[in-house]
Amino acid sequence: MPRYPHILFDLDGTLIDSAPAILASFRAAFAATGSAPARAIDDSVIGPPLDETLQLLAGSAEPARIARLAEAFKASYDSAGYQATAAYPGVAALLTQLADAGLTLSIATNKRLHPTRLILEHLGWRGHFAHVYALDLFTPRLPGKAAMIARLLADQGIAKEQAIYIGDRGEDGEAAEANGLPFIAVTWGYGSLQADQMQPGWRSAAQPEALAALLLAD
């Protein structure tokens, strides 16, 4: 049995290329509210929770404006926009391989829970994941990814020695470290960590096949 029987995954930029769908819905949100973004709507804004990204794009934290933009984004993304999401090449085979090896797979994502579930169903992946956690799974909303991973481990009775986290951003590695988990950075997504951004002890995988080799060899 591999060293880590519990594999926790980030979602956007790690398993799925959601950028085209997300960016289209951000543009739709600004158009629907008759306002202009304060910065370019491009791949660099993908990753943080929705309200944080909207504040960045709007150049404002004014609650009423962010609420209007958030509702417009959800109306676009949650209806049909999410269907433009694609799996990265090789990821579907990776998930099947890990599940067939008897590993327990989970999602821990900054993405809202509702579209996360829609996307997993859309891609035919819902059966691969035993647990799907998002910041808004709980009330009050969890404060960040480190707290979400901690909650997942506690709720499911998973010892930190038995789990590993896979993501594409420095935030992901820091959240893993905060919980005493090892971290593997995937470098095929839009949040790809450069060599000089890697912290001691972090590992990386450039293709899903390489990630499978690391996870099944441990």
Stockholm file with secondary structure:
# STOCKHOLM 1.0

chainA/1-218         MPRYPHILFDLDGTLIDSAPAILASFRAAFAATGSAPARAIDDSVIGPPLDETLQLLAGSAEPARIARLAEAFKASYDSAGYQATAAYPGVAALLTQLADAGLTLSIATNKRLHPTRLILEHLGWRGHFAHVYALDLFTPRLPGKAAMIARLLADQGIAKEQAIYIGDRGEDGEAAEANGLPFIAVTWGYGSLQADQMQPGWRSAAQPEALAALLLAD
#=GR chainA/1-218 SS CCSCSEEEECCBTTTEECHHHHHHHHHHHHHHTTCCCSSCCSGGGCSSCHHHHHHHHHTCCCHHHHHHHHHHHHHHHTTTGGGGCEECTTHHHHHHHHHHTTCEEEEEESSCHHHHHHHHHHHTCGGGEEEEEEGGGSSSCCSSHHHHHHHHHHHHTCCGGGEEEEESSHHHHHHHHHTTCCEEEESSSTTCCCGGGCCTTCEEESSHHHHHHHHHHC
#=GC SS_cons         CCSCSEEEECCBTTTEECHHHHHHHHHHHHHHTTCCCSSCCSGGGCSSCHHHHHHHHHTCCCHHHHHHHHHHHHHHHTTTGGGGCEECTTHHHHHHHHHHTTCEEEEEESSCHHHHHHHHHHHTCGGGEEEEEEGGGSSSCCSSHHHHHHHHHHHHTCCGGGEEEEESSHHHHHHHHHTTCCEEEESSSTTCCCGGGCCTTCEEESSHHHHHHHHHHC
//
